Amino acid sequence: MNRVDTAFVAAAEESRLLLAPYVTVGYPTSSTALDLALAYTDEGVGMLEIGVPFSDPIADGPTVQTASQIALDGGTCLADALTLAAGVRSRSNIPILVMGYANPFLRYGIDVLASDLAAAGVDGLIVPDILPEHSGEFESACVAHGLHMIRFVAPTTAKARLAKIGSGARGFVYCVSVTGVTGSRSELADSLPTYLGHVKQAMDVPRVVGFGISKPDHVRTIKRIAEGAIVASALIDIVSRNGPKTRVTAAAAHVRQLLAAT
Protein backbone atom coordinates (compact mmCIF):
# COMPACT_ATOMS: atom_id res chain seq x y z
CA MET A 1 0.00 0.00 0.00
CA ASN A 2 1.00 3.59 -0.56
CA ARG A 3 2.07 5.24 2.72
CA VAL A 4 -0.83 7.67 2.40
CA ASP A 5 -3.36 4.82 2.51
CA THR A 6 -1.59 3.14 5.41
CA ALA A 7 -1.47 6.38 7.40
CA PHE A 8 -5.20 7.03 7.05
CA VAL A 9 -6.05 3.47 8.05
CA ALA A 10 -3.90 3.80 11.17
CA ALA A 11 -5.39 7.21 12.02
CA ALA A 12 -8.94 5.87 11.69
CA GLU A 13 -8.14 2.94 13.95
CA GLU A 14 -6.87 5.39 16.57
CA SER A 15 -9.74 7.90 16.04
CA ARG A 16 -7.12 10.49 15.20
CA LEU A 17 -7.10 13.32 12.66
CA LEU A 18 -4.15 13.20 10.27
CA LEU A 19 -2.26 16.50 10.51
CA ALA A 20 -0.09 17.60 7.58
CA PRO A 21 2.12 20.69 7.96
CA TYR A 22 3.40 22.45 4.86
CA VAL A 23 6.99 23.43 4.16
CA THR A 24 8.07 25.70 1.30
CA VAL A 25 11.22 24.39 -0.33
CA GLY A 26 14.02 26.92 0.13
CA TYR A 27 12.17 29.11 2.64
CA PRO A 28 13.65 30.89 4.42
CA THR A 29 16.72 28.91 3.33
CA SER A 30 17.19 25.37 2.04
CA SER A 31 18.77 24.16 5.27
CA THR A 32 16.09 25.76 7.44
CA ALA A 33 13.31 24.25 5.30
CA LEU A 34 14.79 20.81 5.99
CA ASP A 35 15.15 21.64 9.69
CA LEU A 36 11.47 22.64 9.80
CA ALA A 37 10.36 19.48 8.02
CA LEU A 38 12.38 17.27 10.35
CA ALA A 39 11.16 19.16 13.41
CA TYR A 40 7.55 18.59 12.34
CA THR A 41 8.13 14.90 11.76
CA ASP A 42 9.87 14.62 15.12
CA GLU A 43 6.75 16.10 16.73
CA GLY A 44 4.77 13.20 15.27
CA VAL A 45 2.76 14.66 12.39
CA GLY A 46 0.88 12.19 10.23
CA MET A 47 1.90 13.53 6.82
CA LEU A 48 4.06 16.25 5.26
CA GLU A 49 3.36 18.53 2.31
CA ILE A 50 6.36 20.01 0.51
CA GLY A 51 5.63 23.07 -1.61
CA VAL A 52 7.65 23.82 -4.73
CA PRO A 53 8.04 27.62 -5.19
CA PHE A 54 6.51 29.07 -8.35
CA SER A 55 6.33 32.62 -9.66
CA ASP A 56 2.55 32.57 -10.27
CA PRO A 57 0.96 30.44 -7.50
CA ILE A 58 -2.69 31.13 -8.33
CA ALA A 59 -4.13 29.14 -5.40
CA ASP A 60 -1.93 30.79 -2.78
CA GLY A 61 -2.43 33.92 -0.73
CA PRO A 62 0.16 36.55 0.25
CA THR A 63 1.91 34.44 2.91
CA VAL A 64 2.76 31.51 0.65
CA GLN A 65 3.41 33.84 -2.27
CA THR A 66 5.99 35.77 -0.27
CA ALA A 67 7.68 32.61 0.95
CA SER A 68 7.80 31.27 -2.60
CA GLN A 69 9.32 34.48 -3.96
CA ILE A 70 11.99 34.53 -1.25
CA ALA A 71 12.84 30.92 -2.09
CA LEU A 72 12.99 31.65 -5.81
CA ASP A 73 15.19 34.69 -5.21
CA GLY A 74 17.51 32.39 -3.29
CA GLY A 75 17.86 30.11 -6.31
CA THR A 76 15.48 27.32 -5.28
CA CYS A 77 14.41 24.95 -8.04
CA LEU A 78 12.39 21.77 -8.45
CA ALA A 79 15.43 19.57 -7.84
CA ASP A 80 15.66 21.04 -4.34
CA ALA A 81 12.24 19.56 -3.55
CA LEU A 82 13.61 16.12 -4.33
CA THR A 83 16.57 16.74 -2.05
CA LEU A 84 14.30 17.91 0.76
CA ALA A 85 12.00 14.92 0.37
CA ALA A 86 14.93 12.51 0.40
CA GLY A 87 16.27 14.18 3.53
CA VAL A 88 12.96 13.69 5.32
CA ARG A 89 12.60 10.13 4.05
CA SER A 90 15.99 9.22 5.50
CA ARG A 91 14.60 10.03 8.94
CA SER A 92 10.90 9.22 8.75
CA ASN A 93 8.37 6.85 7.19
CA ILE A 94 5.44 9.29 7.14
CA PRO A 95 3.70 10.04 3.83
CA ILE A 96 5.29 12.89 1.85
CA LEU A 97 3.33 14.88 -0.72
CA VAL A 98 4.90 17.34 -3.15
CA MET A 99 2.73 20.29 -4.18
CA GLY A 100 3.48 22.52 -7.12
CA TYR A 101 2.14 24.09 -10.29
CA ALA A 102 1.98 22.52 -13.71
CA ASN A 103 4.54 24.59 -15.64
CA PRO A 104 7.70 23.48 -13.78
CA PHE A 105 6.48 19.89 -13.77
CA LEU A 106 5.78 19.89 -17.50
CA ARG A 107 9.18 21.41 -18.21
CA TYR A 108 10.86 18.77 -16.05
CA GLY A 109 8.96 15.96 -17.79
CA ILE A 110 5.99 14.27 -16.17
CA ASP A 111 7.20 10.67 -16.25
CA VAL A 112 10.73 11.64 -15.23
CA LEU A 113 9.27 13.71 -12.39
CA ALA A 114 7.13 10.85 -11.11
CA SER A 115 10.10 8.50 -11.26
CA ASP A 116 12.37 10.94 -9.43
CA LEU A 117 9.72 11.70 -6.81
CA ALA A 118 9.28 8.00 -6.10
CA ALA A 119 13.05 7.53 -5.86
CA ALA A 120 13.20 10.37 -3.32
CA GLY A 121 10.56 8.67 -1.17
CA VAL A 122 7.57 10.81 -2.14
CA ASP A 123 4.10 9.27 -1.99
CA GLY A 124 1.90 11.73 -3.86
CA LEU A 125 1.66 14.77 -6.08
CA ILE A 126 -0.61 17.81 -5.68
CA VAL A 127 -1.07 20.10 -8.68
CA PRO A 128 -3.73 22.78 -7.98
CA ASP A 129 -3.93 24.12 -11.53
CA ILE A 130 -4.66 20.80 -13.27
CA LEU A 131 -8.29 19.68 -13.50
CA PRO A 132 -9.10 15.93 -13.54
CA GLU A 133 -10.13 16.25 -17.20
CA HIS A 134 -6.60 17.40 -18.07
CA SER A 135 -4.62 15.27 -15.62
CA GLY A 136 -4.48 12.01 -17.55
CA GLU A 137 -0.76 12.11 -18.26
CA PHE A 138 0.02 13.15 -14.69
CA GLU A 139 -2.20 10.45 -13.19
CA SER A 140 -0.85 7.73 -15.47
CA ALA A 141 2.73 8.61 -14.53
CA CYS A 142 1.83 8.63 -10.85
CA VAL A 143 0.17 5.22 -11.06
CA ALA A 144 3.17 3.81 -12.93
CA HIS A 145 5.50 4.90 -10.13
CA GLY A 146 3.29 4.12 -7.13
CA LEU A 147 2.28 7.72 -6.38
CA HIS A 148 -1.14 9.20 -5.67
CA MET A 149 -2.28 12.19 -7.75
CA ILE A 150 -4.45 14.23 -5.39
CA ARG A 151 -7.67 15.84 -6.62
CA PHE A 152 -9.36 18.99 -5.32
CA VAL A 153 -12.89 19.97 -4.40
CA ALA A 154 -14.21 23.34 -3.20
CA PRO A 155 -17.32 24.72 -1.50
CA THR A 156 -18.63 25.70 -4.94
CA THR A 157 -18.26 22.19 -6.41
CA ALA A 158 -21.68 20.88 -7.47
CA LYS A 159 -22.84 17.45 -6.25
CA ALA A 160 -22.64 15.95 -9.74
CA ARG A 161 -19.13 17.29 -10.08
CA LEU A 162 -18.17 15.84 -6.68
CA ALA A 163 -19.17 12.38 -7.90
CA LYS A 164 -17.11 12.82 -11.06
CA ILE A 165 -14.04 13.93 -9.09
CA GLY A 166 -14.51 11.08 -6.63
CA SER A 167 -14.53 8.49 -9.39
CA GLY A 168 -10.91 7.42 -9.61
CA ALA A 169 -9.67 9.65 -6.77
CA ARG A 170 -6.74 8.10 -4.93
CA GLY A 171 -5.13 8.71 -1.54
CA PHE A 172 -7.40 11.51 -0.36
CA VAL A 173 -9.34 14.45 -1.71
CA TYR A 174 -8.07 17.95 -0.90
CA CYS A 175 -11.08 19.90 0.38
CA VAL A 176 -10.52 23.62 -0.02
CA SER A 177 -12.27 25.15 3.00
CA VAL A 178 -13.14 28.52 1.46
CA THR A 179 -13.85 30.18 -1.84
CA GLY A 180 -10.51 31.95 -2.06
CA VAL A 181 -6.77 31.50 -1.68
CA THR A 182 -4.59 30.13 1.10
CA GLY A 183 -4.00 32.14 4.26
CA SER A 184 -4.61 32.02 8.01
CA ARG A 185 -8.17 32.79 9.07
CA SER A 186 -9.69 33.44 12.48
CA GLU A 187 -12.80 31.31 11.93
CA LEU A 188 -13.88 28.37 9.82
CA ALA A 189 -16.89 28.76 7.55
CA ASP A 190 -20.22 27.81 9.11
CA SER A 191 -21.05 25.87 5.95
CA LEU A 192 -18.00 23.61 6.23
CA PRO A 193 -19.77 20.62 7.89
CA THR A 194 -22.51 20.56 5.24
CA TYR A 195 -20.00 20.86 2.41
CA LEU A 196 -17.82 18.06 3.79
CA GLY A 197 -20.93 15.92 4.28
CA HIS A 198 -21.66 16.25 0.57
CA VAL A 199 -18.07 15.26 -0.21
CA LYS A 200 -18.39 12.16 1.97
CA GLN A 201 -21.57 11.10 0.20
CA ALA A 202 -19.89 11.46 -3.19
CA MET A 203 -16.66 9.51 -2.63
CA ASP A 204 -14.93 6.96 -0.41
CA VAL A 205 -11.46 8.50 -0.07
CA PRO A 206 -10.46 10.44 3.07
CA ARG A 207 -11.17 14.19 3.15
CA VAL A 208 -8.28 16.51 4.01
CA VAL A 209 -9.18 20.13 4.68
CA GLY A 210 -6.82 22.94 3.72
CA PHE A 211 -6.79 26.75 3.35
CA GLY A 212 -7.13 28.78 6.53
CA ILE A 213 -6.45 26.09 9.15
CA SER A 214 -4.35 27.84 11.77
CA LYS A 215 -5.16 26.98 15.38
CA PRO A 216 -6.09 24.07 17.67
CA ASP A 217 -9.78 25.00 17.72
CA HIS A 218 -9.86 24.63 13.95
CA VAL A 219 -8.28 21.19 14.23
CA ARG A 220 -10.80 20.09 16.87
CA THR A 221 -13.65 21.14 14.61
CA ILE A 222 -12.21 19.42 11.56
CA LYS A 223 -11.64 16.22 13.52
CA ARG A 224 -15.42 15.86 13.84
CA ILE A 225 -16.12 16.31 10.13
CA ALA A 226 -13.09 15.13 8.13
CA GLU A 227 -10.08 12.81 8.23
CA GLY A 228 -7.16 15.21 7.79
CA ALA A 229 -6.02 18.84 7.88
CA ILE A 230 -3.23 20.76 6.18
CA VAL A 231 -1.62 23.76 7.89
CA ALA A 232 0.53 26.08 5.79
CA SER A 233 0.27 29.87 6.15
CA ALA A 234 0.02 29.81 9.95
CA LEU A 235 3.39 28.04 10.17
CA ILE A 236 5.01 30.26 7.55
CA ASP A 237 3.80 33.30 9.52
CA ILE A 238 5.51 31.97 12.64
CA VAL A 239 8.74 31.37 10.73
CA SER A 240 8.64 34.89 9.29
CA ARG A 241 8.08 36.50 12.70
CA ASN A 242 11.01 34.73 14.33
CA GLY A 243 14.75 35.04 13.87
CA PRO A 244 17.14 32.27 12.81
CA LYS A 245 17.66 31.02 16.36
CA THR A 246 14.00 30.58 17.28
CA ARG A 247 11.98 30.04 14.08
CA VAL A 248 12.25 26.24 14.00
CA THR A 249 11.45 25.72 17.67
CA ALA A 250 8.58 28.24 17.53
CA ALA A 251 6.98 26.59 14.51
CA ALA A 252 7.46 23.12 15.98
CA ALA A 253 5.82 24.28 19.22
CA HIS A 254 2.74 25.37 17.27
CA VAL A 255 2.63 22.02 15.50
CA ARG A 256 2.74 20.36 18.93
CA GLN A 257 -0.31 22.36 19.99
CA LEU A 258 -2.14 21.43 16.81
CA LEU A 259 -1.30 17.75 17.27
CA ALA A 260 -2.72 17.83 20.79
CA ALA A 261 -6.07 18.73 19.21
CA THR A 262 -6.08 15.79 16.80
C-alpha positions in Angstrom: 0.0 0.0 0.0 1.0 3.6 -0.6 2.1 5.2 2.7 -0.8 7.7 2.4 -3.4 4.8 2.5 -1.6 3.1 5.4 -1.5 6.4 7.4 -5.2 7.0 7.1 -6.1 3.5 8.1 -3.9 3.8 11.2 -5.4 7.2 12.0 -8.9 5.9 11.7 -8.1 2.9 14.0 -6.9 5.4 16.6 -9.7 7.9 16.0 -7.1 10.5 15.2 -7.1 13.3 12.7 -4.2 13.2 10.3 -2.3 16.5 10.5 -0.1 17.6 7.6 2.1 20.7 8.0 3.4 22.4 4.9 7.0 23.4 4.2 8.1 25.7 1.3 11.2 24.4 -0.3 14.0 26.9 0.1 12.2 29.1 2.6 13.6 30.9 4.4 16.7 28.9 3.3 17.2 25.4 2.0 18.8 24.2 5.3 16.1 25.8 7.4 13.3 24.3 5.3 14.8 20.8 6.0 15.1 21.6 9.7 11.5 22.6 9.8 10.4 19.5 8.0 12.4 17.3 10.4 11.2 19.2 13.4 7.5 18.6 12.3 8.1 14.9 11.8 9.9 14.6 15.1 6.8 16.1 16.7 4.8 13.2 15.3 2.8 14.7 12.4 0.9 12.2 10.2 1.9 13.5 6.8 4.1 16.2 5.3 3.4 18.5 2.3 6.4 20.0 0.5 5.6 23.1 -1.6 7.6 23.8 -4.7 8.0 27.6 -5.2 6.5 29.1 -8.3 6.3 32.6 -9.7 2.6 32.6 -10.3 1.0 30.4 -7.5 -2.7 31.1 -8.3 -4.1 29.1 -5.4 -1.9 30.8 -2.8 -2.4 33.9 -0.7 0.2 36.5 0.3 1.9 34.4 2.9 2.8 31.5 0.7 3.4 33.8 -2.3 6.0 35.8 -0.3 7.7 32.6 0.9 7.8 31.3 -2.6 9.3 34.5 -4.0 12.0 34.5 -1.3 12.8 30.9 -2.1 13.0 31.6 -5.8 15.2 34.7 -5.2 17.5 32.4 -3.3 17.9 30.1 -6.3 15.5 27.3 -5.3 14.4 24.9 -8.0 12.4 21.8 -8.4 15.4 19.6 -7.8 15.7 21.0 -4.3 12.2 19.6 -3.5 13.6 16.1 -4.3 16.6 16.7 -2.0 14.3 17.9 0.8 12.0 14.9 0.4 14.9 12.5 0.4 16.3 14.2 3.5 13.0 13.7 5.3 12.6 10.1 4.0 16.0 9.2 5.5 14.6 10.0 8.9 10.9 9.2 8.7 8.4 6.8 7.2 5.4 9.3 7.1 3.7 10.0 3.8 5.3 12.9 1.9 3.3 14.9 -0.7 4.9 17.3 -3.2 2.7 20.3 -4.2 3.5 22.5 -7.1 2.1 24.1 -10.3 2.0 22.5 -13.7 4.5 24.6 -15.6 7.7 23.5 -13.8 6.5 19.9 -13.8 5.8 19.9 -17.5 9.2 21.4 -18.2 10.9 18.8 -16.0 9.0 16.0 -17.8 6.0 14.3 -16.2 7.2 10.7 -16.2 10.7 11.6 -15.2 9.3 13.7 -12.4 7.1 10.8 -11.1 10.1 8.5 -11.3 12.4 10.9 -9.4 9.7 11.7 -6.8 9.3 8.0 -6.1 13.1 7.5 -5.9 13.2 10.4 -3.3 10.6 8.7 -1.2 7.6 10.8 -2.1 4.1 9.3 -2.0 1.9 11.7 -3.9 1.7 14.8 -6.1 -0.6 17.8 -5.7 -1.1 20.1 -8.7 -3.7 22.8 -8.0 -3.9 24.1 -11.5 -4.7 20.8 -13.3 -8.3 19.7 -13.5 -9.1 15.9 -13.5 -10.1 16.3 -17.2 -6.6 17.4 -18.1 -4.6 15.3 -15.6 -4.5 12.0 -17.5 -0.8 12.1 -18.3 0.0 13.1 -14.7 -2.2 10.5 -13.2 -0.8 7.7 -15.5 2.7 8.6 -14.5 1.8 8.6 -10.9 0.2 5.2 -11.1 3.2 3.8 -12.9 5.5 4.9 -10.1 3.3 4.1 -7.1 2.3 7.7 -6.4 -1.1 9.2 -5.7 -2.3 12.2 -7.8 -4.5 14.2 -5.4 -7.7 15.8 -6.6 -9.4 19.0 -5.3 -12.9 20.0 -4.4 -14.2 23.3 -3.2 -17.3 24.7 -1.5 -18.6 25.7 -4.9 -18.3 22.2 -6.4 -21.7 20.9 -7.5 -22.8 17.5 -6.3 -22.6 16.0 -9.7 -19.1 17.3 -10.1 -18.2 15.8 -6.7 -19.2 12.4 -7.9 -17.1 12.8 -11.1 -14.0 13.9 -9.1 -14.5 11.1 -6.6 -14.5 8.5 -9.4 -10.9 7.4 -9.6 -9.7 9.6 -6.8 -6.7 8.1 -4.9 -5.1 8.7 -1.5 -7.4 11.5 -0.4 -9.3 14.5 -1.7 -8.1 17.9 -0.9 -11.1 19.9 0.4 -10.5 23.6 0.0 -12.3 25.1 3.0 -13.1 28.5 1.5 -13.9 30.2 -1.8 -10.5 31.9 -2.1 -6.8 31.5 -1.7 -4.6 30.1 1.1 -4.0 32.1 4.3 -4.6 32.0 8.0 -8.2 32.8 9.1 -9.7 33.4 12.5 -12.8 31.3 11.9 -13.9 28.4 9.8 -16.9 28.8 7.5 -20.2 27.8 9.1 -21.0 25.9 6.0 -18.0 23.6 6.2 -19.8 20.6 7.9 -22.5 20.6 5.2 -20.0 20.9 2.4 -17.8 18.1 3.8 -20.9 15.9 4.3 -21.7 16.3 0.6 -18.1 15.3 -0.2 -18.4 12.2 2.0 -21.6 11.1 0.2 -19.9 11.5 -3.2 -16.7 9.5 -2.6 -14.9 7.0 -0.4 -11.5 8.5 -0.1 -10.5 10.4 3.1 -11.2 14.2 3.2 -8.3 16.5 4.0 -9.2 20.1 4.7 -6.8 22.9 3.7 -6.8 26.7 3.4 -7.1 28.8 6.5 -6.4 26.1 9.1 -4.3 27.8 11.8 -5.2 27.0 15.4 -6.1 24.1 17.7 -9.8 25.0 17.7 -9.9 24.6 13.9 -8.3 21.2 14.2 -10.8 20.1 16.9 -13.6 21.1 14.6 -12.2 19.4 11.6 -11.6 16.2 13.5 -15.4 15.9 13.8 -16.1 16.3 10.1 -13.1 15.1 8.1 -10.1 12.8 8.2 -7.2 15.2 7.8 -6.0 18.8 7.9 -3.2 20.8 6.2 -1.6 23.8 7.9 0.5 26.1 5.8 0.3 29.9 6.2 0.0 29.8 9.9 3.4 28.0 10.2 5.0 30.3 7.5 3.8 33.3 9.5 5.5 32.0 12.6 8.7 31.4 10.7 8.6 34.9 9.3 8.1 36.5 12.7 11.0 34.7 14.3 14.7 35.0 13.9 17.1 32.3 12.8 17.7 31.0 16.4 14.0 30.6 17.3 12.0 30.0 14.1 12.3 26.2 14.0 11.5 25.7 17.7 8.6 28.2 17.5 7.0 26.6 14.5 7.5 23.1 16.0 5.8 24.3 19.2 2.7 25.4 17.3 2.6 22.0 15.5 2.7 20.4 18.9 -0.3 22.4 20.0 -2.1 21.4 16.8 -1.3 17.8 17.3 -2.7 17.8 20.8 -6.1 18.7 19.2 -6.1 15.8 16.8 
